């Protein structure tokens, strides 16, 4: 119980530290996603993710993400995955800017373990990103080629059954994004995600996770803070 309390306090302190500066810009939105996973055997499975993201809560479409992947479970602790991500970034809030696209390939390793009744997962993902380059010509912003960037993502997830009910868990995670633009060491923090919410088993292989998602994006002058309601429907068969 003591380890559970410590973990919850850490997540709360992280969230409060990022939201303390009143001068930072604030945005609100809604993220919704569906994950479908097919188990090929005990070790291999394939997954397809679809993400629909909006800003001003549900008013404006912001981003669509489609992410297929292949996963390999080495054992109950270690797993590996690789995949591709397609991102359509919608600029309809600012009509002077064109929509732009990103294509990235990624590789990840994940480690899982338990402390008491609490489950922990450590996920490290490397992304090789090809992002449309926006340039300005004759007072117009246009797409001209692509920029290449490398990014490392580390996510720590903790989950805890609620009221000893295996079908309902409280899930919290923190994910740090680091840019590698000029070498093998990270140059800048791209963003940081904090999430907390319940995960509910609806039926065999089907669950839903829904909760508050806070994103901090460092920017010159003032950071951008995003407050989202994030929902994921996941089906495994």
LUMLUM-374955 format. One line per field, with one value per residue: chain; x, y, z of N, C-alpha, C in turn. Coordinates in pm, 1 decimal, padded with zeros to 6 digits. Atoms other than C-alpha are relative to their C-alpha. Last residue first. Example, Ala and Ser with C-alpha at 12.3 -4.5 7.8 and 13.67 -1.06 7.14 Angstrom:
% LUMLUM-374955
zanu	A;A;
nx	-00082.0;00089.0;
ny	-00119.0;-00119.0;
nz	-00006.0;00000.0;
cax	01367.0;01230.0;
cay	-00106.0;-00450.0;
caz	00714.0;00780.0;
cx	-00077.0;00090.0;
cy	00109.0;00120.0;
cz	00073.0;00000.0;
//
This chain:
% LUMLUM-374955
zanu	A;A;A;A;A;A;A;A;A;A;A;A;A;A;A;A;A;A;A;A;A;A;A;A;A;A;A;A;A;A;A;A;A;A;A;A;A;A;A;A;A;A;A;A;A;A;A;A;A;A;A;A;A;A;A;A;A;A;A;A;A;A;A;A;A;A;A;A;A;A;A;A;A;A;A;A;A;A;A;A;A;A;A;A;A;A;A;A;A;A;A;A;A;A;A;A;A;A;A;A;A;A;A;A;A;A;A;A;A;A;A;A;A;A;A;A;A;A;A;A;A;A;A;A;A;A;A;A;A;A;A;A;A;A;A;A;A;A;A;A;A;A;A;A;A;A;A;A;A;A;A;A;A;A;A;A;A;A;A;A;A;A;A;A;A;A;A;A;A;A;A;A;A;A;A;A;A;A;A;A;A;A;A;A;A;A;A;A;A;A;A;A;A;A;A;A;A;A;A;A;A;A;A;A;A;A;A;A;A;A;A;A;A;A;A;A;A;A;A;A;A;A;A;A;A;A;A;A;A;A;A;A;A;A;A;A;A;
nx	00058.0;-00102.2;00053.5;-00098.7;00073.9;-00049.2;00071.0;-00059.1;00065.9;00076.3;00084.9;00119.9;00059.5;00138.0;00031.3;00091.4;00091.1;-00071.2;-00007.2;-00088.0;-00090.0;-00080.4;-00120.0;-00065.7;-00131.8;-00059.9;-00040.1;00044.0;-00076.5;-00001.4;-00005.1;00044.2;-00084.6;-00125.1;00025.0;00140.3;00020.3;00111.8;00008.7;00033.5;00139.6;00056.4;00137.1;00043.1;00140.2;00018.1;00124.4;00104.8;00124.1;00108.8;-00024.5;00117.5;00056.7;00052.4;-00095.7;-00137.7;-00015.3;-00141.0;-00047.3;-00128.5;-00044.0;-00091.8;-00081.7;-00074.0;-00130.5;-00068.1;-00121.4;-00040.4;-00130.8;-00009.8;00054.9;-00095.8;00075.9;-00033.0;00087.0;00084.2;00140.1;00037.8;00142.0;00035.4;00141.2;00017.3;00125.7;-00002.9;00113.4;00008.9;00057.3;00001.8;-00028.8;-00020.9;-00108.5;00020.4;-00087.1;-00113.4;-00078.1;00014.7;-00068.3;00082.5;00097.5;00094.3;-00036.8;00077.9;-00082.9;00080.8;-00062.5;00009.1;00106.2;-00010.7;00114.3;-00067.4;00072.4;-00078.5;00024.4;-00093.4;-00004.5;-00096.2;-00051.4;-00079.1;-00073.1;-00014.4;00113.2;00125.2;-00037.9;00099.3;-00024.5;00112.0;-00025.9;00082.3;-00014.0;00013.7;-00035.3;-00040.4;-00016.3;-00114.1;-00013.9;-00120.8;00003.1;-00126.4;-00010.3;00050.1;-00098.7;-00118.5;00013.2;-00074.9;00011.1;00120.3;-00024.9;00097.3;00014.9;00053.8;00063.5;00042.5;00103.9;00003.5;00117.0;-00042.0;00096.8;-00054.9;00061.3;-00059.1;-00061.4;00099.0;00050.8;-00107.3;-00015.6;-00053.2;-00055.1;-00020.9;-00124.1;-00011.8;-00127.4;00021.3;-00116.6;00034.8;-00097.3;-00140.3;-00087.4;-00088.2;00037.9;00038.6;00069.2;00120.6;-00031.6;00063.5;-00029.9;00069.2;00017.0;00057.1;00053.8;00031.8;00091.7;00001.1;00131.0;00014.7;-00106.9;-00031.9;-00031.3;-00032.4;-00103.6;00020.7;-00118.1;00038.7;-00110.3;00040.5;-00077.3;00070.5;-00066.9;00048.0;00032.4;00083.5;00089.8;00082.8;00121.4;-00003.6;-00030.0;00122.4;-00028.0;-00009.0;00114.0;00011.9;-00117.2;00010.6;00108.5;-00040.1;-00097.9;00067.9;00077.2;-00093.6;-00051.4;00105.0;00014.9;-00113.9;00014.7;00110.3;-00051.5;-00086.7;00082.3;
ny	00131.6;00101.2;00135.4;00098.9;00126.4;00105.4;00126.5;00100.2;00122.1;00083.7;00076.9;00053.7;00104.8;00030.3;00137.3;00065.3;-00099.9;-00121.9;-00096.6;-00115.8;-00019.3;-00120.8;-00006.1;-00131.3;00006.3;-00132.2;-00083.4;-00137.8;-00084.4;-00143.2;-00090.6;-00137.0;-00063.2;00070.2;00139.6;00005.7;00113.8;00088.2;00095.4;00141.6;00034.0;00079.0;00050.2;00060.5;00038.2;00096.8;-00013.1;-00032.0;00068.8;-00076.2;-00144.3;-00085.2;-00043.3;00117.3;00096.7;-00025.3;-00070.6;00024.1;-00016.6;-00068.0;00001.6;-00108.3;00029.5;-00120.1;00008.7;-00129.6;-00004.6;-00138.9;-00042.1;-00145.8;-00059.3;00011.2;00045.4;00141.0;00077.9;-00081.2;00041.3;00053.9;00033.6;00073.9;00019.5;00082.2;-00004.1;00093.3;-00009.8;00108.9;-00030.1;00120.8;-00017.0;00125.4;-00003.2;00053.2;00106.6;00018.7;00119.2;00114.5;00114.5;00119.4;-00017.8;-00101.4;-00058.5;-00117.8;-00115.5;-00116.9;-00128.8;-00101.7;-00097.8;-00075.6;-00079.3;-00068.7;-00033.5;-00089.3;00004.0;-00090.9;00010.2;-00098.6;00025.0;-00106.3;00037.6;-00103.0;00013.5;00023.2;-00027.9;-00028.6;00065.3;00000.6;00087.5;-00024.0;00109.7;-00018.7;00125.3;00001.0;00139.4;00044.0;00144.9;00063.7;00142.5;00068.5;00126.1;00121.4;00106.4;-00047.2;00031.4;-00108.4;-00113.0;-00078.8;-00139.6;-00091.7;-00112.8;-00113.4;-00110.2;-00101.7;-00095.8;-00118.4;-00039.4;-00091.7;-00036.9;-00088.3;00007.2;-00076.9;-00126.7;-00079.8;00072.6;00093.5;00017.4;00130.3;00014.3;00141.7;00046.0;00146.8;00058.0;00141.6;00087.8;00141.1;00098.4;-00039.0;00116.1;00002.3;-00093.6;00077.4;00121.7;-00071.1;-00108.6;-00129.3;-00101.0;-00119.5;-00111.0;-00116.8;-00108.9;-00119.0;-00101.2;-00120.8;-00056.6;-00102.8;-00099.8;-00046.3;00114.6;00103.5;00090.8;00139.3;00085.7;00138.5;00092.9;00140.5;00097.4;00128.1;00101.5;00136.0;00084.8;00111.4;00050.1;00115.3;00007.5;00096.9;-00066.5;-00056.1;-00130.5;-00104.8;-00089.7;-00049.3;-00081.6;-00133.1;-00074.7;-00030.6;-00108.2;-00125.2;-00043.4;-00041.7;-00132.1;-00097.2;-00015.3;-00073.8;-00141.3;-00054.7;-00023.7;-00116.8;-00121.0;
nz	00029.6;00028.1;00019.7;00041.8;00002.2;00088.4;-00008.8;00087.8;-00045.0;00090.5;-00090.5;00063.1;-00082.2;00036.5;00038.5;-00091.5;-00055.1;-00037.6;00109.2;-00022.7;00113.7;-00010.2;00083.9;-00002.0;00063.7;00021.4;-00111.6;00022.8;-00091.4;00029.2;-00114.2;00029.2;00099.9;00024.4;00035.1;00042.0;00089.3;-00032.6;00110.1;-00019.0;00025.7;-00109.7;00012.5;-00125.9;-00018.1;-00107.9;-00075.2;00096.5;-00035.4;-00060.6;00003.5;00022.2;-00126.9;-00067.8;-00051.0;00043.0;00126.9;00031.3;00137.2;00012.6;00139.3;00035.2;00118.0;00037.6;00065.5;00006.4;00081.9;00012.8;-00048.0;-00006.9;00121.0;00111.2;00116.6;00024.5;-00088.7;-00087.9;-00006.9;-00130.0;-00006.8;-00120.5;-00026.9;-00119.2;-00075.1;-00113.9;-00091.8;-00097.2;-00131.6;-00082.3;-00142.2;-00073.9;-00096.8;-00134.7;-00047.4;00090.9;-00031.5;00087.4;-00058.2;-00013.1;-00108.3;00046.7;00128.4;00039.2;00033.8;00036.1;-00033.3;00104.3;-00021.4;00124.6;00045.1;00110.6;00121.6;00084.2;00144.1;00066.1;00146.3;00049.1;00133.9;00060.3;00121.0;00101.4;00092.4;-00070.6;-00138.4;-00103.8;-00129.1;-00093.7;-00114.5;-00118.5;-00094.1;-00144.1;-00065.2;-00140.4;-00037.1;-00079.4;00011.9;-00052.8;-00027.9;00027.6;-00071.5;00065.1;00001.2;00073.2;00142.0;00063.0;-00092.9;00027.9;-00037.6;00059.0;-00091.3;00073.8;-00072.4;00096.2;-00038.1;00085.6;00075.9;00105.0;00102.9;00101.9;00132.3;00109.6;-00041.5;-00072.5;-00116.8;-00031.9;-00144.7;-00038.1;-00134.1;-00029.3;-00062.6;-00004.5;-00044.4;00030.1;-00005.6;00017.0;00047.5;-00016.9;00019.1;00116.7;00105.9;00117.7;-00037.6;-00044.6;-00091.6;00025.4;-00102.0;00048.9;-00094.0;00067.7;-00080.9;00077.5;-00055.0;00082.6;00031.2;00103.2;00001.1;-00135.3;-00086.1;00097.6;-00047.8;00036.0;-00008.2;00028.6;00021.6;00000.3;00076.6;-00000.3;00080.0;-00021.9;00113.2;-00042.0;00103.4;-00031.6;00081.0;00108.4;00125.6;00056.8;00055.6;-00101.2;00015.4;00135.9;00033.4;-00059.9;00063.9;00137.6;-00004.6;-00033.1;00115.9;00105.7;-00037.8;00026.4;00144.7;00053.3;-00036.5;00077.9;00134.1;-00002.6;00000.0;
cax	-00879.1;-00794.2;-01020.2;-00924.8;-01141.0;-00926.4;-01059.8;-00868.2;-01023.4;-00762.9;-00597.1;-00308.6;-00044.6;00172.3;00486.8;00564.1;00837.3;00998.9;00789.5;00794.8;00490.1;00311.7;00034.1;-00233.8;-00466.9;-00773.0;-00952.4;-01089.5;-00972.0;-01211.3;-01185.7;-01268.5;-01086.8;-01368.2;-01627.6;-01645.8;-01322.2;-01287.0;-00973.6;-01004.1;-00818.9;-00488.3;-00262.3;00054.4;00230.3;00555.5;00675.2;00969.4;01239.2;01557.5;01897.6;01900.7;02238.0;02339.6;02382.8;02231.7;01853.0;01777.0;01447.3;01314.0;00950.4;00862.1;00559.4;00392.7;00127.3;-00172.2;-00427.8;-00692.4;-00828.0;-01170.6;-01227.0;-00993.6;-01212.7;-01007.2;-01178.7;-01000.7;-00716.9;-00399.9;-00214.4;00117.5;00264.5;00610.0;00657.2;00985.6;00977.0;01289.2;01273.7;01467.1;01398.3;01401.3;01249.9;01038.4;01001.1;00839.1;00490.5;00363.6;00306.3;00216.5;00360.1;00538.1;00702.7;00698.9;00814.8;00645.4;00851.1;00646.8;00771.1;00974.2;01023.6;01248.6;01090.3;01256.1;01025.7;01095.7;00811.9;00828.5;00522.5;00420.1;00145.7;00036.1;-00094.7;00239.7;00507.0;00463.4;00672.2;00659.7;00938.7;00879.0;01108.7;01029.6;01096.4;00952.0;00885.3;00751.8;00540.9;00425.2;00178.7;00097.4;-00217.5;-00142.0;-00111.8;-00305.0;-00628.2;-00527.0;-00780.4;-00813.8;-00449.3;-00507.6;-00210.9;-00239.7;-00015.4;00082.6;00276.3;00473.1;00565.0;00807.1;00755.1;00950.1;00836.3;01000.8;00842.6;00599.9;00830.3;00980.3;00654.2;00684.0;00475.2;00400.4;00260.1;-00000.3;-00045.6;-00303.4;-00306.2;-00553.6;-00494.5;-00663.6;-01030.2;-01200.4;-01504.8;-01483.5;-01285.4;-01152.6;-00915.3;-00980.6;-00792.5;-00902.7;-00659.3;-00670.4;-00442.6;-00379.9;-00205.0;-00028.5;00060.4;00347.3;00450.6;00161.5;00027.0;-00112.5;-00288.4;-00480.6;-00498.3;-00749.0;-00700.2;-00956.9;-00883.1;-01042.4;-00868.9;-01066.2;-00941.4;-00856.2;-00578.8;-00390.3;-00100.8;00147.8;00134.5;-00044.7;00257.8;00159.9;00027.5;00349.8;00437.4;00083.8;00095.5;00434.7;00330.3;00016.6;00208.4;00461.3;00186.0;00012.6;00334.7;00408.9;00058.9;00089.3;00432.7;00286.3;00000.0;
cay	-01150.3;-00819.5;-00511.5;-00169.9;00143.2;00442.3;00769.5;01090.1;01404.6;01670.4;01965.3;02107.9;02337.0;02538.9;02683.9;03054.3;03269.7;02998.6;02681.2;02368.4;02147.6;02017.0;01764.6;01668.4;01374.1;01321.1;00988.9;00702.4;00344.9;00097.1;-00279.8;-00569.0;-00904.2;-01080.7;-00816.3;-00460.7;-00453.7;-00105.9;00112.4;00414.5;00744.9;00928.3;01064.1;01278.5;01361.5;01552.1;01737.5;01792.4;01810.2;01923.4;01805.4;01434.6;01260.2;01057.9;01363.1;01675.9;01656.2;01396.6;01518.9;01381.8;01291.7;01204.8;00990.5;00977.3;00718.3;00647.8;00366.5;00286.0;-00060.8;-00220.8;-00580.6;-00735.4;-00595.0;-00575.4;-00242.4;-00086.9;-00285.7;-00074.4;00030.1;00211.4;00325.3;00471.2;00599.1;00686.9;00838.7;00904.7;01125.8;01143.7;01411.7;01431.8;01731.9;01693.7;01866.4;02201.6;02250.1;02607.0;02916.3;03224.4;03574.3;03535.5;03217.5;03084.2;02729.5;02436.2;02115.4;01793.9;01561.0;01240.6;01094.1;00809.6;00721.9;00540.1;00390.3;00301.4;00149.9;00075.3;-00105.2;-00133.3;-00339.4;-00274.1;-00549.6;-00586.1;-00447.2;-00599.7;-00605.1;-00520.4;-00419.5;-00273.1;-00235.3;-00015.3;00046.6;00319.8;00424.9;00771.2;00946.7;01299.8;01516.3;01883.9;02090.3;02432.6;02746.7;03068.1;02887.5;02885.0;02677.0;02451.7;02345.2;01968.5;01741.3;01406.9;01148.3;00805.7;00586.5;00269.6;-00020.2;-00217.6;-00400.4;-00584.4;-00748.5;-00831.8;-00937.8;-01226.7;-01369.2;-01269.5;-01114.7;-00999.9;-00715.5;-00605.2;-00258.1;-00052.2;00316.0;00550.8;00898.9;01176.7;01526.3;01851.9;01834.2;02138.9;02169.0;01861.1;02002.2;02328.0;02076.0;01738.6;01408.9;01092.7;00804.1;00467.3;00186.5;-00147.1;-00430.2;-00755.5;-01037.2;-01278.1;-01472.4;-01697.4;-01722.6;-01487.7;-01268.2;-00998.4;-00653.1;-00378.3;-00035.0;00246.8;00608.5;00928.9;01252.9;01554.2;01909.1;02206.3;02462.8;02678.4;02919.1;02954.8;03278.8;03109.8;02892.3;02606.3;02356.3;02162.0;02125.4;02011.2;01722.4;01600.0;01628.3;01421.8;01145.9;01126.4;01119.8;00830.0;00630.1;00694.7;00587.0;00261.2;00187.4;00236.7;00000.0;
caz	-03037.4;-02875.2;-02876.1;-02734.8;-02706.3;-02610.1;-02462.6;-02385.3;-02242.1;-02303.3;-02129.7;-02334.6;-02186.0;-02423.8;-02270.3;-02274.7;-02424.8;-02634.9;-02627.8;-02414.3;-02485.8;-02174.3;-02228.1;-01973.7;-02035.7;-01815.7;-01848.2;-02051.9;-02100.9;-02259.3;-02274.0;-02508.1;-02511.3;-02324.5;-02245.4;-02113.6;-01912.0;-01763.6;-01749.3;-01524.1;-01565.0;-01527.4;-01800.9;-01807.7;-02135.6;-02185.9;-02494.5;-02730.1;-02464.7;-02633.5;-02754.3;-02667.9;-02707.2;-03014.8;-03233.6;-03384.6;-03383.4;-03115.7;-02967.1;-02635.8;-02559.0;-02195.5;-02111.9;-01769.2;-01698.7;-01479.1;-01492.1;-01229.0;-01288.2;-01325.6;-01440.6;-01181.2;-00900.9;-00580.6;-00500.1;-00800.9;-00958.1;-00993.4;-01307.2;-01347.7;-01679.4;-01737.7;-02093.3;-02263.4;-02613.9;-02820.0;-03129.3;-03454.3;-03713.4;-04093.7;-04270.3;-04582.1;-04919.3;-04985.0;-04837.1;-04873.2;-04661.8;-04863.8;-04834.0;-05168.4;-05045.0;-04687.3;-04612.4;-04436.4;-04438.3;-04434.3;-04160.2;-04197.5;-03847.6;-03731.5;-03397.4;-03105.9;-02840.4;-02475.5;-02274.0;-01901.1;-01764.5;-01400.6;-01237.3;-00877.6;-00650.0;-00471.8;-00700.3;-01044.9;-01362.7;-01732.5;-01972.4;-02317.5;-02619.2;-02915.7;-03283.3;-03502.0;-03858.9;-03928.0;-04186.1;-04110.1;-04296.5;-04326.4;-04363.4;-04503.6;-04290.0;-04359.2;-04264.3;-03896.6;-03704.7;-04010.6;-03980.0;-03980.2;-03910.5;-04090.8;-03926.3;-04063.3;-03820.2;-03900.5;-03678.2;-03467.0;-03139.6;-02869.6;-02547.3;-02214.4;-01883.2;-01945.7;-02213.0;-02548.9;-02662.5;-03024.4;-03164.5;-03521.5;-03587.9;-03774.9;-03675.7;-03827.5;-03672.3;-03753.2;-03616.9;-03526.4;-03624.4;-03479.7;-03251.4;-03027.9;-02731.2;-02875.9;-03035.2;-03195.2;-03224.2;-03406.0;-03349.5;-03530.4;-03412.9;-03587.4;-03409.1;-03498.2;-03260.9;-03204.3;-02894.0;-02790.6;-03146.3;-03412.8;-03157.3;-03343.2;-03186.1;-03270.1;-03111.4;-03136.5;-03047.9;-02922.1;-02822.6;-02703.0;-02667.8;-02450.6;-02488.7;-02237.1;-02291.9;-02007.1;-01806.6;-01513.7;-01437.8;-01204.2;-01456.7;-01515.3;-01146.3;-01063.8;-01309.1;-01193.3;-00828.1;-00887.3;-01068.1;-00785.4;-00518.1;-00695.7;-00704.8;-00336.4;-00233.5;-00425.9;-00276.9;00073.8;00000.0;
cx	00105.4;-00068.6;00112.7;-00063.8;00091.9;-00087.1;00054.6;-00070.1;00032.7;-00081.8;-00099.6;-00073.3;-00130.7;-00046.2;-00146.2;-00031.1;-00094.0;-00101.4;00075.2;00006.2;00086.1;00096.1;00068.1;00128.6;00055.7;00143.1;00061.1;00038.3;-00035.6;00078.2;00002.9;00005.1;-00032.6;00076.6;00134.4;-00042.1;-00148.8;-00009.1;-00102.3;00008.3;-00025.5;-00147.0;-00041.5;-00146.2;-00020.5;-00148.7;-00001.8;-00133.4;-00107.3;-00112.0;-00104.6;00035.2;-00118.5;-00059.2;-00068.4;00100.9;00143.7;00025.5;00149.5;00042.4;00128.5;00047.7;00079.8;00089.2;00059.3;00132.4;00057.1;00135.4;00014.4;00135.2;00006.7;-00050.4;00094.2;-00082.4;00015.1;-00092.0;-00076.8;-00145.7;-00028.4;-00149.7;-00016.9;-00148.3;00006.4;-00128.2;00016.1;-00117.7;-00006.0;-00050.8;-00005.2;00034.9;00007.6;00124.5;-00035.9;00093.6;00110.0;00081.3;-00033.5;00083.3;-00099.0;-00117.6;-00109.9;00055.1;-00091.9;00093.0;-00087.9;00059.4;00001.9;-00121.6;00032.5;-00109.6;00093.5;-00075.8;00088.8;-00014.3;00093.3;00011.1;00091.3;00045.8;00071.9;00084.6;00007.8;-00111.9;-00127.9;00070.4;-00108.4;00040.5;-00116.2;00031.9;-00080.6;00030.1;-00011.3;00027.4;00058.0;-00001.1;00118.5;-00009.7;00134.5;-00005.6;00135.4;00001.4;-00059.1;00105.6;00119.4;00003.9;00068.9;-00024.0;-00124.7;00024.0;-00083.5;-00028.6;-00043.0;-00075.9;-00023.9;-00113.8;00021.5;-00122.5;00066.2;-00109.3;00064.5;-00080.2;00036.4;00052.7;-00099.7;-00040.4;00108.0;00019.7;00046.8;00070.2;-00000.5;00133.8;-00008.9;00132.5;-00044.7;00128.5;-00065.5;00095.7;00145.4;00078.3;00083.0;-00020.8;-00038.7;-00105.7;-00123.9;00047.0;-00059.3;00010.1;-00070.2;-00028.6;-00056.5;-00064.4;-00021.6;-00106.6;00017.0;-00142.7;-00025.4;00100.2;00036.9;00037.3;00022.6;00117.7;-00038.3;00127.4;-00058.0;00121.4;-00062.7;00073.8;-00075.9;00074.4;-00050.6;-00038.7;-00077.0;-00086.9;-00073.7;-00133.5;00003.8;00023.6;-00122.0;00015.2;00007.9;-00111.1;-00012.0;00116.8;-00009.7;-00105.2;00046.3;00096.6;-00070.1;-00075.4;00094.0;00045.5;-00104.5;-00016.4;00113.1;-00016.2;-00107.0;00055.0;00085.7;
cy	-00093.6;-00133.2;-00093.2;-00137.7;-00104.5;-00124.3;-00098.5;-00134.7;-00107.2;-00103.1;-00078.2;-00089.3;-00044.1;-00117.4;-00010.6;-00139.4;-00058.8;00103.7;00122.8;00088.0;00122.8;00003.3;00134.2;-00007.1;00142.3;-00015.3;00132.0;00084.6;00144.2;00071.2;00144.5;00085.2;00144.7;00066.1;-00065.6;-00143.0;-00009.8;-00110.2;-00106.9;-00078.8;-00147.4;-00025.2;-00070.5;-00039.7;-00058.4;-00023.8;-00102.4;00023.0;00045.1;-00094.4;00077.3;00147.6;00092.0;00033.9;-00114.4;-00099.7;00011.0;00061.8;-00027.1;00002.9;00082.6;-00020.4;00123.4;-00038.0;00138.6;-00019.5;00141.1;00002.7;00150.8;00036.5;00151.0;00064.0;-00008.7;-00059.5;-00150.7;-00091.6;00083.2;-00042.6;-00074.1;-00026.5;-00081.8;-00004.9;-00096.2;00017.6;-00104.3;00026.4;-00127.9;00037.1;-00136.1;00032.4;-00134.8;00020.1;-00045.2;-00104.7;-00015.8;-00117.6;-00124.7;-00112.2;-00115.7;00014.1;00094.4;00058.0;00114.1;00118.2;00113.8;00131.4;00102.2;00093.2;00076.2;00071.8;00067.5;00020.9;00102.1;-00016.8;00105.1;-00018.8;00115.4;-00043.4;00120.9;-00050.4;00097.9;-00025.0;-00008.9;00036.5;00042.9;-00069.7;00012.6;-00104.3;00036.6;-00128.9;00022.7;-00142.3;-00001.2;-00151.0;-00038.9;-00149.9;-00045.0;-00142.1;-00064.0;-00119.0;-00123.6;-00109.7;00048.8;-00027.3;00122.2;00113.0;00086.3;00140.5;00107.6;00110.5;00108.7;00106.4;00099.1;00089.6;00125.7;00034.6;00090.7;00030.7;00103.5;-00019.3;00086.9;00137.9;00091.4;-00089.5;-00104.4;-00002.8;-00143.0;-00008.9;-00151.4;-00041.9;-00153.7;-00071.0;-00142.6;-00080.9;-00137.4;-00099.2;00047.6;-00131.0;-00016.1;00087.0;-00078.7;-00103.5;00086.3;00101.5;00133.9;00105.6;00116.8;00105.9;00109.0;00102.0;00110.6;00094.7;00126.5;00051.4;00116.7;00114.6;00056.3;-00130.9;-00109.9;-00082.8;-00143.5;-00083.1;-00138.6;-00085.4;-00138.4;-00096.4;-00131.8;-00093.1;-00135.7;-00082.4;-00119.7;-00035.6;-00130.4;-00003.7;-00096.8;00067.6;00055.4;00139.9;00121.7;00102.3;00058.7;00088.6;00141.0;00086.4;00039.3;00117.6;00132.4;00050.9;00052.3;00141.5;00104.5;00023.2;00083.6;00148.1;00059.3;00031.6;00126.0;
cz	-00057.0;-00025.9;-00040.6;-00007.5;-00061.4;00017.2;-00103.3;00022.6;-00102.2;00076.7;-00085.9;00099.1;-00063.7;00084.9;-00041.2;-00050.7;00101.2;00046.5;00048.6;-00124.0;00027.1;-00117.8;00020.8;-00081.6;-00006.9;-00050.6;-00043.5;00120.0;-00030.3;00109.1;-00047.0;00125.8;-00029.7;-00114.4;-00023.2;-00029.3;-00030.6;-00104.3;00040.0;-00129.0;00021.4;-00030.0;00127.7;-00015.1;00139.2;00020.0;00111.0;00070.3;-00098.3;00041.4;00079.6;00007.5;-00025.9;00136.6;00070.7;00055.4;-00048.2;-00137.4;-00010.1;-00146.4;-00011.1;-00143.0;-00040.2;-00116.6;-00018.8;-00072.4;00003.0;-00070.6;-00013.5;00060.1;-00002.7;-00129.0;-00118.6;-00113.3;-00023.6;00078.9;00103.3;-00003.5;00130.1;-00001.9;00127.3;00031.8;00117.7;00079.6;00111.4;00092.9;00084.0;00139.2;00068.9;00144.8;00070.4;00084.0;00140.6;00060.7;-00103.9;00053.6;-00081.7;00059.3;00011.3;00096.7;-00045.5;-00129.9;-00042.6;-00022.5;-00051.4;00047.4;-00113.0;-00005.8;-00129.5;-00079.5;-00100.1;-00130.5;-00070.6;-00150.8;-00056.6;-00150.6;-00039.7;-00138.8;-00058.0;-00116.5;-00116.4;-00099.8;00080.9;00130.0;00098.7;00128.4;00097.7;00105.9;00124.0;00075.6;00150.6;00047.7;00141.2;00017.8;00088.2;-00023.3;00057.2;00054.6;-00031.0;00095.6;-00066.9;-00010.3;-00081.8;-00150.0;-00058.2;00099.6;-00018.1;00053.1;-00067.8;00101.0;-00097.7;00077.9;-00113.7;00048.1;-00080.3;-00082.6;-00102.0;-00102.0;-00091.1;-00128.7;-00119.4;00038.2;00069.5;00116.5;00025.3;00151.1;00024.0;00134.3;00014.5;00062.2;00002.9;00023.2;-00031.3;-00000.8;-00013.8;-00065.1;00004.5;-00005.5;-00126.3;-00123.9;-00123.7;00036.8;00019.3;00102.9;-00040.7;00109.7;-00070.4;00105.7;-00091.2;00093.0;-00101.6;00055.2;-00083.0;-00007.3;-00094.5;00000.7;00136.9;00068.6;-00103.0;00049.7;-00032.2;-00005.8;-00025.8;-00034.9;00011.2;-00091.3;00013.9;-00094.4;00042.3;-00122.6;00055.3;-00120.4;00027.0;-00072.8;-00117.7;-00133.4;-00072.7;-00057.9;00092.1;-00016.1;-00139.6;-00038.5;00054.4;-00067.1;-00138.8;00000.2;00027.3;-00121.8;-00108.3;00033.7;-00034.0;-00149.0;-00056.7;00028.5;-00089.9;-00138.2;00000.0;
//
